[in-house]
């Protein structure tokens, strides 16, 4: 653990004076909540609300940016008690704050994709479909060969997405079909702009977090101080890990990192 803390301490001098003008944004699954077999069983770590509440007192904004529906992340994390929290769901299509959810109508292509991927999964043992409302995800984690099943489905899912006018976002043993035009990078830029922030801390672990990490780097070129944290619990994707400034041991490490970076 000392090595992680040493890395974190190196980032503190530049951040400390900027904390009141800092945005802290985090992914949910794999970052605040341990990865589980079934998405509906995910829960944020018990300490998450306490740590995020303490962080919220010191920074300009705390936010969750997730591929889940925003209300699901709030419920599964018990996050409605975090002061001033903003939750972007569906990669930014939805926004939850102060108990209110702002959500667009369903994209017509999602209904078509939902029907077709359910048919696709029905004949494949261990392949499941998660209906997120504004998107639909095909999971292979419970298949006998999760990686092989994902590879076998990739072209078929891409064809369904093309027919439905959707894009495919890959992740760990998952292919998600969702509307085009929203990603975590757009959400990060929006948060920084709204808060007139001078620093951004982002924590994630999966392919869907790469646009957020890239946005942090691009904002850095405009003078915004950025720190990218990778939650490494054995499943973090190498592409995101390579973009991180600090790698910590899973959700527990993320909470510890936030406590260190925002400590007096």
N, C-alpha and C positions, 0 to 999 in steps of 0.2 A: 504493500500500500504506500510505502514511503516514496517510491518512484513516481506514482501518480500525484501525490501531494507536492513533490518537488516541481513537476511540470505545471501544476496549477499555481503554485506560488510565483513562478516566473511570469505568469500572465497578470498578476494582481497589480503591480505598480502602475501600469497604464490604465487599468480599469478603475482603481479606487476613487480618484477624483471625479470620474464620470458616472458613478453609480446612480445618482439621482436622474440622470439622462440616459439610462440604459434600458433596453428592452431585453427581457429574458423569454425565449420561446423554446418550447419542447415538443417533440413527438410524444405520442402516448404509448403504443405497443412497443415493448422492447426498451423503452426509455424511462417511462414512469411505471409501467406495468410489465412484469415478467412475461415472456412468450409462453403461451399455453396451447394445447392441442386444438381447442375450440375457441374461436374469437369471443363468444358470449361468456366464456368463463374468466376472461381477463379482469384483473383488478389492479388498480394502482397500489403501490406499497403503502402500508399503514401510515408511514411517516410523511407521505407526500404532502398532505394538506398542511401539516404543521410547518414543513420546510418551505413550501411555496408561499404560505402566509407570511413567514418571516422575511422571505426575499421580497415580497410585494411591498413591504414597509420601507425598503431601501432603494428600490428602482422605480423607473418611470412606468413600466408595464410588464406584467407577467401574462404569457399567452400559451395556449396549447394549439398546435397546428397538426391536425391528424387526418388520415384518410377515412376515419370513422364518421358517422353522423355526429354532429357536435353534442347533441343531447345525450347520446350514448356515452361519450367520453366523460361528460360531467357526471352522469349517473354512476358509471363503473368506477370512477375515481373518487366519488364523493366530493367533487371539486367546487360545488356551489358555495362553500364556506370560505374560499380563497378570495380575499378582498380585491375588487377591481379586475378579476380575471376575465380575459377574453379567450374564447375558444373558436377557432376556425375549423369547421368540419368539412368533409369531402374535399380536402385539399384547398379550401378557401371558398367553396360555393356557399357554405353556410357560416353564419356568425352567431355565437351565443355570448351575451353579456348581461349582467344584472338580472338574470332569470328570464331574459327575453331571447327568443330564437328568431332570427331572420333567415328565411330559406326560400329559394326560388321554386317555381313549379317543376314537376318532373320533366326531364327531357324525353321526348317521344321515343327516341332510339333506345332508351333504357328498357322499356317494356318489351320491345322486340328482342333485345339481347338477353333479357332475363328468361324469356320463354325458350330461346335456343340453347342457352348454356345449361339450363335445367335438363333438357333433353340430352345434351351431350354428356352430362355427368351421370345420368341415370344408369347407363350401361357400364360404368367404370367403378369398380369397388374402391372405396376409400376416397373418392373424389367428391367434394361437397361444394355447395353453392351458398354464398352468403348474400342475402338481399339487403342492400344498404339504403334502398329507396331511390337515391339519386345515382346510384351505381350498383354494379353487381360483381361479385368476386368469386373466382373459381379457386378452391383450395385443394392441394394435393398432399398436405402434411400427413393425413391419415392413410394414404395409399401405401401399399407394400414397398414400392420404390418411388418415394416422393419426387425425386429429381427426374427420374425417367418419365413418370407420369406427366410432369410439368412440360418436359421437352416434347412429349407426344401430343400434348394439347395445344402447344403454342401457336402453330399455324392455323389450327381450326378456330381458336379463340380470336386470333387476329382477323380472320375472314369474317367472323360474326361482327366484330367491332367495326370493320370497314362498311359492312352492309347497314349497320345501325348508325353510322356517322359518329362513332365514339372512338376514343383512344384507349390503348391498353397500357396499364402501368404494372410492371412486374414487381414482385417482391419475393420474400422467402416462401417458396412453395405456394405462391399465389399469383394469379393473373387477374387484375381488376379492370373492368370495362367501365369507363366513366366519360362524362362530357369533356370535350376539348376546351382549352383556354384557361383552365385553373390549375395551378400547381403551388407547391409550398414556397417557391421562390417569389411568386407574386404576393403571397400572403406576408412574407417577411418584409418585402419592400413597403407594403401598405402599413404594417405596424411601425416601422421605423419612421415613415413619413408622418403618420398621424401623431406620433409622440415627439416629433422633432428630435429624435434620439441621436446621440453622438456615439453610442456603442450598442452592440448587439451580441448576445450570447445565444447560440443555438445548440441544442442537443438532439441527436437522432441516432439511427443505426441502420436504416434500410435504403433501398434504391429510391424510394419515394422522397427521401430526405436530401438527395443530391441537389435538386434545384434550390433548396434552402441554403445549403452550404455554398453553392455557386453564387447565390445572391449576396451572402455575407462577404465573399471575396470581392464582388463587383462594388458593393457599397464601400469597401475598404479603399477603393480607388478614389472615392469622393471624400475621404477623410473620416468615415465612420469606423471606429475601432471594432474589430470583430474577433470572436472566439468561437470555434466550432468544437463541440465535445462529441466524441463517439462513445456510445454505450456498447461495450464489448462483453457480451455474455456467451460467446461461442458461436453466435449466429450473425454478428454484424457483417455486412457485405464489404468486401475489400475496397470497392469503388468509393464508398462513403468514408471508410476508415482512412483511406489515403488523403482525404480532404480535411481531416480533423487536425486541430492543434493539440488536442489532449485526448487520450484514450483512457477510459475509466472502466472498472469492472461492473458492468451491468447497471440496472436501475439504482441499486444501492450506491454505486459509485457516482451516478449522476446527482443524487441528492447530496452526497458528501461534497461533490465538486461545487454545487451551488452554495452550500454552507461556507466553504472555504473562500470562494470568490467574492461573496458578499459580506464576509465577516468584518467586524470593526478592526 
